[in-house]
Amino acid sequence: MRNLMTTVTATCSLALLALVGCSSDSGSPAPDPLAAYKSQVINWQTCDPGILGVGDYTLLMRDAQADLGERLKCAMITVPLDHDNPAKGDLKVAILRTAAGRPALRRGAIFFNPGGPGGDGLFFAAEYGRKWNNLNPPDGIATELKKMSDQYDLIGFSPRGVGASTQLICASNEQPRSVWNDRSNQTIQNQLYNARLTAEACLKNPITPYINTDQTVRDMDLIRHLLGDDKLNYIGYSYGTWLGAWYASRFPEHTGRMLLDSSMNVAGTFDGANLLNAKARQLALDTLLAPYAARHPEKFGLGTDPTYIATTIFRTLPDTYFWTQKNMEDYLGSQSGKDFVLYWLRTSEVLQRLIAENPGFWARSNDQKTALILQTRFLSDDAANQNAQQHAIKFATVQSPLSNLQLTNNDSVFSAVVCNDIPSNTDEWFWIEQGNKQFQHYPFFGGKVTQNSCIYWGGARTVKPPISNANKTGEGLLFLQSRYDTRTPAEGALLGFEQLQNASMIMVENDYSHGLFPYDTDCVDLTVARYFNEGIRPERMVTCNGKDTDILAKSAVKAQTAVDRRSTIYRDLAKDEEITRIIRSMIK
């Protein structure tokens, strides 16, 4: 199975076949328009190594097949473009299964979603299968996680519009405009222009209105039905918590055990989530990262003033700000990448100073710019310094020209879901003013909110079910959250959690990681595993200690740190570290 281009099959669809031969007798029951979809038989086959494209994923799929053997299978199912009107045509949805390790004990399937919206969860089930195939009982955590692997099929899927499913692509023959690190009128106008351009490009695609969370959860329920399961169990990260809560609100009677890890405000809006992001990133910098850097000036070269590190530096980077922001953001998803976040900040600061001290820097030849960079010391550690120099050279010598707008598959789906799911504020001035405020108060990430495509979208395309419906689930939901999460802030997660009386939360203190489970500590992993294995949901709020001792050393916070037990949980620690890196890279 290869990636499919965007198609809408308006003729000979399963929906039309289901309607053939329907009785016109008014006394007979109305036919089920989804009958043909529900009568599909999943054709599990050996996974094509190229299902997610060439390169690294091909190698990863081969590693997964070598580790999991016949437990690993793939399939493609047909879903209606519009579950409310199946006659409109069909889409394809790709699914992957790592079968339960002990089929006789199978109690159902756990679905995975890595977030986004626009994240591809297909390969998640393979990597979790590999991770749990490497467990080392009789360690207590390993024993409980192996029970999960033995009892549950692990199901990954490419949500509609993404990856190996029918893809959504937003493109235009127009070019986006440059945006600078300021709040000038030109920057603001360019942000609004880019927002409108993205909206217009996406809305040209005929499947865009049907790329939304409601249609996706109905795809999930169809897969549940085809698996023969009465309940859908689930682990979702980031936007995956919004997706999971939406499923629980639409299908509470079919909701099993559900972990919402790094949660959005599932009772709120995307506008609200958007407005919290810059604040959360700044909070993590202010509270954890800047004090940590200030305690190690010899390592990072950023000085000993946390306030300068967290705020002032970002106001002195006219040339390198967006480069810094992008590369720091890549490592902000996990606290284990804290050193790299600060290395990028230092690299940018030094490069900006080099540009300022050498008039006409950008007019110089690439050889001249390279020579200047190689003469400059960025970091005290030799290996880190050489790496910083190479990144600086690449930035200074490879300037990509603006090209016509073509969003990636993931970004296309992100725009569609965010704007289709729920009404957004469409007042341009509201988003301009919010951008101005955030730029002033949160210099690391503030100002970006003005570029909001939903302003020009024309409104939501679906209706969110009441979150109160999720209180009707038999098992209740389990939330897992880090206190300083930079992408789905705890402030928003707690607002959603408060609306769900039939739920519990594990709060991990002194950590900003986004996507926690498995966390490799008793407090987190045993609690989660026993919920899935035995249905034991903990008390309303459980507090766990963060496991990163370095970021707490000599700080004002004197919390007892957790014990990271990876060396006893997994047989091959190096292999687990590589698998964990892959999983973390997929969480959006």
C-alpha angles and dihedrals in degrees: 000000000000132000110286123223118233109287137164113199102207096169132053089013123161088250093060091045089054091057096050112113096012113165118248090204104123090211095062122087117265112261118251105251089207095051095108092050091049093049094057117121114221107239103210112200140168107285117254105238088221096053092112096037135273129303124035096005091057090056092045092052090051090050090051092050090050092051100040105029114181092359088076117076138154135208142173122224132190120239130180116261086227117022089201093054111023093177089077092079144264142287130196124237122195120216133185127198133199099193121227111276091232107034093190089063096045112141098173141291135298114218119208133208123177098201134243110114085253098038116137112228098179096103095040092086091054095050093046088049089053093045093052092042085065096056121132114214136209084058105105097234092044091051093053094044090049089055088056091049091047095048104039137057108225111226124198122180140178104235115232109286095025140095117321092002123080103303132227116213124184114200141157138184088230126089126237116237129244119265122202136202095264141073097243118146089250093055091048093048090048091051091053091045091053091047092053092045091054093048093049092047093052095044090056089068110087095216095052096095089057096052098094140114096259093057090045095053089050088053087052092051090051090053089049089053093048090051088056094239125142093204134042115219117196150187114195131175128204108327083011086074090057089049093048095047090048090053091048090050094049098037108024091152090059097041115111127172112340131185116198105195119191094000134211118216091279090191093050140063138270088247089061092047091048092053093050097053100079091046091051094050091049091048092054090049093047097043106034116004103044095047089047091052091046090055090055106043092150091058102043103023092219097122131243101281111098092195092055091049095047100043119003098056093060091057091057099057109087094151103033105032100104092041089052094045094050095048095043089049090056089064100036092084093078130034088220086074094057094116092053091051090056094041088058092050092051092045091053093047093052094044091050090052090049090053091049094049094051110058113213091023094150092049092057123099119265090249091055093048091047091051092052092050094048089053091055127088112220104168136014096234110081097219093045090047093052090049091050091050092052092050091048091050091051092051094046098045105034109062111175113217119228112268136188115292114270114156119208116253089256095049091047091056091044091058093044097049096043093051098036099048105063139358117278133201105265098189108119091204092055091059093042091054092045090051091051092050094046093047088056099044103030107036096173096065108357124125099038095099091079090072095075117150092196089075088074100030099098097236141299121314099209142031123247114229116238110277088221088075088071089068086071095067114117098225101036124225129278120214124199119192142167115223095233101033106166098205106035103025121217088234090067095038091056092050091057093041091055089062092058114071091175093064143084132207134211109204117197110206127214095017132106098189117138109216112024113177121125090035098167095233129107095234093059108027100041090049093051095043094049089051090056096038102042106011091246106153112192128234118293096274126019120184120208129186120244115247100220105102094175097063090051098046113122090354126132089253110088098182120149107253125229124248115249106214102184093127091062099035097059131047094215109034095185090053092049092050090055093047091047090052090054093048093048091050090057095053109097 
